Amino acid sequence: MTEQPLLDVRDLRVLIGGRHILHGVDLDVSAHGVTALLGRNGAGKTTTVRGILGLVPRAGSVRLDGEETAGLPTHALVRRGIGYAPEDRGVFAGLTVAENLRLAERRGAGEPAYGLVHELFPELKQRARQLAGTLSGGQQQMVAIGRTLLNANRLIIADEPTKGLAPKVVTEVAQVLERAAEAVPVLLVEQNLAVVRRLAGHCVVLADGRTAHRGPAAELLGDAEAARTLLGVGHGPLPAHPSVKADS
């Protein structure tokens, strides 16, 4: 990247229960668009995200817009403008959709963007009084992403947002992330290479808790052999750009 990255991570190391999970991850997140964090299962992607957010003990440097944040607790990072949609979606099952969204409102961050959230996810408005635990997986993912869009965040981190979703819902989630990235940079952890191909400008690939590759996403996905070596995809053709049609 030639521009100054919004998020600059250097030598990120995580030790959990006496076991080294990350051995020195380096990554940059562009100030524009989507940066994808890729790798095989167990490569350390979710641990990297959790390390960036201070959810696990970590060492190394994590600079947000040039400012060191590695020593800050998670709540301080959130207040500085990082929105997080976790891998497990993290909804409060016993609360309604409206209550889940209300909990995400950040004091002092201006008026919550309910108009945008309801425009992107009209179902959330329709199901405002429904308990989140009774929603489908796709609807819960809408809640998780909607919470990150309520506040004026500087960065959105989305961890496996399409995991376990039906193809139609995957396309809908990709459309929402594409639109969100027009206004807010996104760090996207994703296994669906069709979604990565559609959304990501740059990518970082992890292997065994280390950075194995950094560069343009199109360049990596355009090299079938490199993609198979780094990502462990099958021997067939790599997935194409997904349709933009909601009913695909």
C-alpha positions as CSV (number, residue, x, y, z in Angstrom):
1,M,0.0,0.0,0.0
2,T,1.3,3.4,-0.8
3,E,-1.2,5.4,1.3
4,Q,-0.9,5.6,5.1
5,P,-2.9,2.6,6.4
6,L,-5.7,3.2,8.8
7,L,-4.7,0.3,10.9
8,D,-1.0,-0.7,11.1
9,V,-0.3,-4.0,13.0
10,R,3.3,-5.1,13.6
11,D,4.7,-8.2,15.3
12,L,1.4,-9.1,16.9
13,R,2.0,-12.0,19.3
14,V,-0.6,-13.8,21.4
15,L,0.2,-16.4,24.1
16,I,-2.8,-18.2,25.6
17,G,-2.5,-20.9,28.2
18,G,1.2,-21.2,27.7
19,R,0.7,-21.8,24.0
20,H,1.9,-19.4,21.3
21,I,-1.1,-18.8,18.9
22,L,0.4,-15.8,17.0
23,H,4.1,-15.6,16.3
24,G,4.4,-12.1,14.9
25,V,1.6,-11.0,12.6
26,D,2.0,-7.9,10.4
27,L,-0.9,-6.4,8.5
28,D,-2.2,-3.1,7.2
29,V,-5.8,-2.1,6.7
30,S,-6.4,0.5,4.0
31,A,-8.1,3.7,4.8
32,H,-10.6,2.9,2.1
33,G,-12.6,-0.1,1.0
34,V,-12.2,-3.7,2.2
35,T,-9.1,-5.5,3.4
36,A,-9.5,-9.3,3.7
37,L,-7.8,-11.4,6.3
38,L,-7.5,-14.9,4.9
39,G,-6.0,-18.3,5.8
40,R,-6.8,-21.9,6.4
41,N,-8.8,-23.0,9.4
42,G,-6.6,-22.6,12.5
43,A,-4.2,-20.1,10.9
44,G,-4.9,-17.5,13.6
45,K,-7.4,-15.2,11.9
46,T,-9.9,-14.8,14.7
47,T,-7.1,-14.6,17.3
48,T,-5.5,-11.8,15.2
49,V,-8.8,-9.9,15.4
50,R,-9.2,-10.5,19.1
51,G,-5.6,-9.4,19.6
52,I,-6.2,-6.2,17.7
53,L,-9.2,-5.5,19.9
54,G,-7.4,-6.4,23.2
55,L,-9.8,-9.3,23.9
56,V,-6.8,-11.6,24.5
57,P,-3.4,-10.8,26.0
58,R,-1.1,-9.6,23.2
59,A,2.2,-8.0,22.5
60,G,3.4,-6.0,19.5
61,S,2.2,-2.7,17.9
62,V,-1.4,-1.8,16.9
63,R,-1.6,1.7,15.5
64,L,-5.0,3.2,14.6
65,D,-4.6,6.2,12.3
66,G,-1.0,6.6,13.5
67,E,-1.8,6.3,17.2
68,E,-0.5,3.4,19.3
69,T,-3.4,1.4,20.8
70,A,-1.8,-1.8,21.9
71,G,-2.0,-0.9,25.6
72,L,-5.7,0.2,25.5
73,P,-8.5,-1.9,26.9
74,T,-11.2,-3.1,24.5
75,H,-13.8,-0.5,25.5
76,A,-11.4,2.3,24.8
77,L,-10.7,1.0,21.3
78,V,-14.5,0.8,20.7
79,R,-14.9,4.4,21.8
80,R,-12.1,5.4,19.4
81,G,-14.3,4.1,16.5
82,I,-13.8,0.4,16.0
83,G,-17.0,-1.6,15.3
84,Y,-16.9,-5.3,15.7
85,A,-19.2,-8.0,14.3
86,P,-17.8,-11.2,15.9
87,E,-17.7,-14.7,14.4
88,D,-20.4,-16.0,16.7
89,R,-22.5,-12.8,16.0
90,G,-22.7,-12.1,19.8
91,V,-26.4,-11.2,19.9
92,F,-28.2,-11.2,23.3
93,A,-30.7,-14.0,22.7
94,G,-33.1,-12.9,25.5
95,L,-33.3,-9.3,24.3
96,T,-35.3,-8.0,21.4
97,V,-33.8,-6.8,18.2
98,A,-34.5,-3.2,19.2
99,E,-32.8,-3.8,22.6
100,N,-29.7,-5.4,21.0
101,L,-29.3,-2.3,18.7
102,R,-30.0,0.1,21.6
103,L,-27.1,-1.5,23.6
104,A,-24.7,-0.7,20.8
105,E,-25.4,3.1,20.9
106,R,-22.2,4.8,21.9
107,R,-22.6,7.9,24.1
108,G,-21.1,11.0,22.6
109,A,-20.9,9.5,19.1
110,G,-23.7,11.6,17.7
111,E,-27.2,10.5,16.7
112,P,-27.4,6.7,16.0
113,A,-27.8,5.9,12.3
114,Y,-31.1,4.0,12.6
115,G,-32.2,5.3,9.3
116,L,-29.2,3.7,7.6
117,V,-29.5,0.4,9.5
118,H,-33.2,0.1,8.7
119,E,-32.6,1.0,5.1
120,L,-30.0,-1.8,4.7
121,F,-31.9,-4.2,6.9
122,P,-35.7,-3.5,6.7
123,E,-36.3,-6.8,8.5
124,L,-34.7,-5.5,11.7
125,K,-37.3,-2.7,11.8
126,Q,-40.1,-5.2,11.1
127,R,-38.8,-7.6,13.8
128,A,-37.9,-4.9,16.4
129,R,-39.9,-6.5,19.1
130,Q,-38.8,-10.1,18.3
131,L,-36.3,-11.9,20.6
132,A,-33.0,-12.1,18.9
133,G,-32.6,-15.7,19.9
134,T,-35.5,-16.6,17.8
135,L,-34.0,-15.1,14.6
136,S,-32.5,-17.1,11.8
137,G,-28.7,-17.1,11.5
138,G,-28.9,-14.6,8.7
139,Q,-31.1,-12.3,10.6
140,Q,-28.8,-12.5,13.6
141,Q,-25.9,-11.5,11.3
142,M,-28.0,-8.5,10.2
143,V,-28.2,-7.5,13.9
144,A,-24.4,-8.0,14.4
145,I,-23.5,-5.8,11.3
146,G,-26.3,-3.3,12.1
147,R,-24.7,-2.6,15.5
148,T,-21.5,-1.6,13.8
149,L,-23.3,0.8,11.5
150,L,-25.2,2.6,14.2
151,N,-22.2,4.7,15.3
152,A,-19.8,6.8,13.3
153,N,-17.0,4.2,13.3
154,R,-13.6,4.7,11.7
155,L,-13.2,0.9,11.1
156,I,-15.5,-2.1,11.0
157,I,-14.1,-5.5,11.7
158,A,-16.3,-8.3,10.4
159,D,-15.3,-11.9,11.4
160,E,-16.7,-14.6,9.1
161,P,-20.0,-12.7,8.4
162,T,-21.2,-15.2,5.8
163,K,-20.4,-18.4,7.8
164,G,-23.2,-20.9,7.8
165,L,-25.6,-18.7,5.8
166,A,-27.7,-19.7,2.8
167,P,-26.4,-18.5,-0.6
168,K,-29.1,-15.9,-1.0
169,V,-28.3,-14.4,2.5
170,V,-24.6,-14.5,1.7
171,T,-25.2,-12.3,-1.3
172,E,-27.4,-9.9,0.8
173,V,-24.7,-9.7,3.5
174,A,-22.0,-9.0,0.8
175,Q,-24.1,-6.2,-0.6
176,V,-24.4,-4.6,2.8
177,L,-20.7,-4.8,3.5
178,E,-20.0,-3.4,0.0
179,R,-22.2,-0.4,0.8
180,A,-20.8,0.0,4.3
181,A,-17.3,0.0,2.9
182,E,-18.1,3.0,0.7
183,A,-18.2,5.1,4.0
184,V,-16.1,3.1,6.5
185,P,-13.0,0.9,5.9
186,V,-13.6,-2.8,6.6
187,L,-11.3,-5.6,7.8
188,L,-13.1,-8.7,6.6
189,V,-12.2,-12.2,7.9
190,E,-13.8,-14.5,5.3
191,Q,-13.5,-18.0,3.9
192,N,-15.9,-17.4,0.9
193,L,-13.5,-16.5,-1.9
194,A,-16.3,-15.3,-4.1
195,V,-17.2,-12.7,-1.5
196,V,-13.5,-11.8,-1.1
197,R,-13.2,-11.4,-4.9
198,R,-16.2,-9.1,-5.0
199,L,-15.3,-6.9,-2.0
200,A,-11.6,-6.8,-1.2
201,G,-9.0,-4.5,-2.6
202,H,-6.2,-5.9,-0.5
203,C,-5.6,-9.1,1.4
204,V,-3.4,-10.5,4.1
205,V,-2.9,-14.3,4.4
206,L,-2.0,-16.0,7.6
207,A,-0.3,-19.4,8.0
208,D,0.5,-21.0,11.4
209,G,0.1,-17.7,13.3
210,R,2.3,-15.7,10.9
211,T,1.8,-13.4,7.9
212,A,2.4,-15.5,4.8
213,H,1.3,-13.0,2.1
214,R,0.2,-9.4,1.7
215,G,-0.9,-7.7,-1.5
216,P,-3.8,-7.0,-3.9
217,A,-6.7,-9.5,-3.5
218,A,-7.3,-9.7,-7.2
219,E,-3.6,-10.6,-7.8
220,L,-3.7,-13.5,-5.3
221,L,-7.1,-14.8,-6.5
222,G,-6.0,-14.5,-10.1
223,D,-3.1,-16.9,-9.4
224,A,-4.9,-20.2,-8.9
225,E,-1.8,-22.0,-7.8
226,A,-0.8,-19.4,-5.2
227,A,-4.3,-19.3,-3.9
228,R,-4.4,-23.1,-3.5
229,T,-1.0,-23.1,-1.8
230,L,-1.8,-20.4,0.6
231,L,-5.5,-21.0,1.2
232,G,-5.9,-24.7,0.7
233,V,-8.8,-24.4,-1.7
234,G,-9.7,-27.5,-3.9
235,H,-8.4,-28.5,-7.3
236,G,-11.4,-27.1,-9.2
237,P,-11.6,-23.5,-10.6
238,L,-11.6,-20.7,-8.0
239,P,-15.0,-19.2,-7.4
240,A,-16.1,-16.4,-9.6
241,H,-17.4,-13.0,-8.6
242,P,-20.8,-13.5,-7.0
243,S,-24.0,-12.1,-8.5
244,V,-25.2,-8.8,-7.2
245,K,-28.8,-10.1,-7.5
246,A,-30.5,-10.6,-4.2
247,D,-32.2,-13.8,-5.4
248,S,-29.1,-15.4,-6.8
